[in-house]
Amino acid sequence: MLIFLGVVLVVLVLLVLFVIGIYNALVRLRNQVDNSWSQIDVQLKRRHDLIPNLVETAKGYMKHERGTFEAITEARSKAMGANNVSEASKAEGALGEALSKFMLVVENYPELKANQNFLAVQEELSSTENKIAFSRQSYNDQVLGFNNKIQMFPSNIIAGMFSFTKRDFFEIENAAEREVPKVSF
């Protein structure tokens, strides 16, 4: 009888250690997802801060493009007001589309394209866009690992017990960003 109780106690201790190990792994993965999102958030804030500088530099040259400026301003406001990953994905997609249209309009103003201030802000914005893309990839990789862990056996049991929930990917919302740009010479 004493041996049986000893075996049961060892099995219980191992089970508790197993649950603790899975729980800690889930917490670590959740924190990695949160950290990855904060990295995206930093780059998005930088992008949002650069846009007014770009618009102000262009306003002096593009006096008849009021609608373009209003579209960027509205898209920026919506992007800054996003409360979760899904809203941010959608709002950032719309902001990217507005910026693309703005850059197309800029092509009609050669003096603006030659302006050093505009070129400097445009380069900073381009660099930030690259950092956003990298951060988005890293975030989505972290979300994939976390979502896999909470959906696979046996960690899905522990995840359910402690209310770990699936996270959303940061995806491209509009079809225009998915299309491959056409280049012609």
Secondary structure per residue as TSV (DSSP state, phi and psi in degrees):
chain	resnum	aa	ss	phi	psi
A	1	M	-	360.0	-40.1
A	2	L	H	-65.3	-37.4
A	3	I	H	-65.4	-41.7
A	4	F	H	-61.0	-46.0
A	5	L	H	-62.2	-38.2
A	6	G	H	-63.6	-43.0
A	7	V	H	-65.0	-44.0
A	8	V	H	-61.3	-43.2
A	9	L	H	-63.2	-42.7
A	10	V	H	-63.6	-43.4
A	11	V	H	-62.8	-42.7
A	12	L	H	-63.2	-43.3
A	13	V	H	-62.8	-44.1
A	14	L	H	-63.4	-39.8
A	15	L	H	-64.2	-43.4
A	16	V	H	-63.1	-43.5
A	17	L	H	-63.6	-37.8
A	18	F	H	-62.9	-46.8
A	19	V	H	-62.9	-43.3
A	20	I	H	-61.8	-42.3
A	21	G	H	-61.8	-45.4
A	22	I	H	-66.1	-44.0
A	23	Y	H	-58.3	-46.5
A	24	N	H	-63.4	-38.0
A	25	A	H	-64.2	-41.1
A	26	L	H	-64.8	-41.6
A	27	V	H	-62.5	-43.9
A	28	R	H	-59.9	-46.2
A	29	L	H	-65.0	-41.1
A	30	R	H	-61.2	-42.0
A	31	N	H	-67.6	-34.8
A	32	Q	H	-65.4	-39.5
A	33	V	H	-62.9	-45.9
A	34	D	H	-61.9	-41.1
A	35	N	H	-63.6	-43.1
A	36	S	H	-62.7	-39.2
A	37	W	H	-65.2	-39.2
A	38	S	H	-65.3	-31.1
A	39	Q	H	-66.0	-41.1
A	40	I	H	-63.8	-44.7
A	41	D	H	-58.5	-39.8
A	42	V	H	-61.8	-45.8
A	43	Q	H	-68.8	-37.1
A	44	L	H	-65.3	-38.8
A	45	K	H	-62.0	-42.8
A	46	R	H	-61.6	-43.5
A	47	R	H	-59.8	-46.0
A	48	H	H	-62.6	-34.6
A	49	D	H	-73.2	-29.8
A	50	L	H	-78.1	-29.5
A	51	I	H	-59.5	-46.3
A	52	P	H	-59.1	-35.4
A	53	N	H	-64.5	-41.4
A	54	L	H	-64.1	-45.2
A	55	V	H	-65.8	-44.5
A	56	E	H	-62.8	-39.3
A	57	T	H	-63.9	-38.0
A	58	A	H	-79.1	-26.1
A	59	K	H	-56.7	-38.3
A	60	G	T	-62.6	-29.6
A	61	Y	T	-94.2	-31.5
A	62	M	-	-109.9	65.4
A	63	K	T	-67.8	-22.4
A	64	H	T	-101.7	16.4
A	65	E	-	-113.1	39.8
A	66	R	H	-57.4	-42.9
A	67	G	H	-59.3	-38.0
A	68	T	H	-64.7	-44.0
A	69	F	H	-64.9	-41.0
A	70	E	H	-65.1	-38.8
A	71	A	H	-63.4	-42.5
A	72	I	H	-66.1	-43.8
A	73	T	H	-62.1	-43.8
A	74	E	H	-65.5	-44.2
A	75	A	H	-64.0	-39.0
A	76	R	H	-64.2	-43.7
A	77	S	H	-61.1	-43.0
A	78	K	H	-65.0	-40.3
A	79	A	H	-65.2	-39.6
A	80	M	H	-70.1	-24.1
A	81	G	T	-92.4	2.7
A	82	A	-	-64.2	138.0
A	83	N	-	-105.4	-13.7
A	84	N	S	-149.7	177.8
A	85	V	H	-62.0	-42.9
A	86	S	H	-62.9	-47.2
A	87	E	H	-63.3	-41.7
A	88	A	H	-64.0	-41.6
A	89	S	H	-58.8	-47.7
A	90	K	H	-65.1	-48.0
A	91	A	H	-66.4	-39.9
A	92	E	H	-69.3	-32.7
A	93	G	H	-62.9	-43.4
A	94	A	H	-66.2	-38.4
A	95	L	H	-65.5	-43.0
A	96	G	H	-60.5	-39.4
A	97	E	H	-65.5	-42.5
A	98	A	H	-64.1	-40.3
A	99	L	H	-65.5	-38.6
A	100	S	H	-62.3	-44.1
A	101	K	H	-63.2	-39.3
A	102	F	H	-61.1	-45.3
A	103	M	H	-65.2	-32.0
A	104	L	H	-66.1	-40.2
A	105	V	H	-66.8	-36.5
A	106	V	H	-57.7	-32.3
A	107	E	T	-56.9	-24.8
A	108	N	T	-81.8	-0.8
A	109	Y	-	-125.7	85.0
A	110	P	H	-61.2	-32.4
A	111	E	H	-65.6	-37.6
A	112	L	H	-67.5	-42.2
A	113	K	H	-63.7	-21.5
A	114	A	H	-93.6	-8.8
A	115	N	-	-69.4	126.7
A	116	Q	H	-63.9	-39.8
A	117	N	H	-63.4	-43.8
A	118	F	H	-63.1	-43.9
A	119	L	H	-62.7	-39.4
A	120	A	H	-65.4	-45.0
A	121	V	H	-67.2	-38.9
A	122	Q	H	-62.5	-40.3
A	123	E	H	-65.9	-41.9
A	124	E	H	-62.0	-42.0
A	125	L	H	-65.2	-40.6
A	126	S	H	-63.3	-43.0
A	127	S	H	-62.1	-41.9
A	128	T	H	-65.0	-39.3
A	129	E	H	-60.2	-39.9
A	130	N	H	-64.6	-40.6
A	131	K	H	-66.7	-36.9
A	132	I	H	-63.5	-44.6
A	133	A	H	-60.6	-43.1
A	134	F	H	-65.3	-44.0
A	135	S	H	-64.9	-37.8
A	136	R	H	-63.9	-41.8
A	137	Q	H	-62.8	-45.2
A	138	S	H	-62.5	-43.9
A	139	Y	H	-60.1	-48.7
A	140	N	H	-62.5	-34.7
A	141	D	H	-63.9	-42.4
A	142	Q	H	-65.9	-41.2
A	143	V	H	-62.8	-41.5
A	144	L	H	-58.3	-48.0
A	145	G	H	-61.8	-43.2
A	146	F	H	-65.4	-49.2
A	147	N	H	-61.9	-39.4
A	148	N	H	-60.3	-45.3
A	149	K	H	-63.2	-41.7
A	150	I	H	-78.7	-10.6
A	151	Q	H	-104.7	-11.4
A	152	M	S	-97.7	146.0
A	153	F	T	-75.2	139.7
A	154	P	T	-94.6	-2.9
A	155	S	H	-66.5	-20.6
A	156	N	H	-65.2	-29.2
A	157	I	H	-67.0	-47.8
A	158	I	H	-65.2	-41.7
A	159	A	H	-60.0	-41.6
A	160	G	H	-66.1	-39.8
A	161	M	H	-63.6	-34.6
A	162	F	T	-107.8	17.0
A	163	S	T	59.3	38.9
A	164	F	-	-77.5	130.5
A	165	T	-	-119.9	155.2
A	166	K	-	-60.2	142.8
A	167	R	-	-103.3	152.9
A	168	D	-	-86.5	145.6
A	169	F	-	-78.0	155.0
A	170	F	-	-93.5	97.6
A	171	E	-	-109.6	160.7
A	172	I	-	-77.4	125.6
A	173	E	-	-88.4	-39.0
A	174	N	S	-99.9	149.4
A	175	A	H	-67.5	-26.3
A	176	A	H	-61.7	-35.7
A	177	E	H	-74.7	-21.5
A	178	R	H	-80.1	-23.8
A	179	E	S	-72.4	144.8
A	180	V	-	-79.9	128.4
A	181	P	-	-65.5	143.0
A	182	K	-	-90.6	131.1
A	183	V	-	-116.8	129.1
A	184	S	-	-136.0	146.3
A	185	F	-	-115.6	360.0
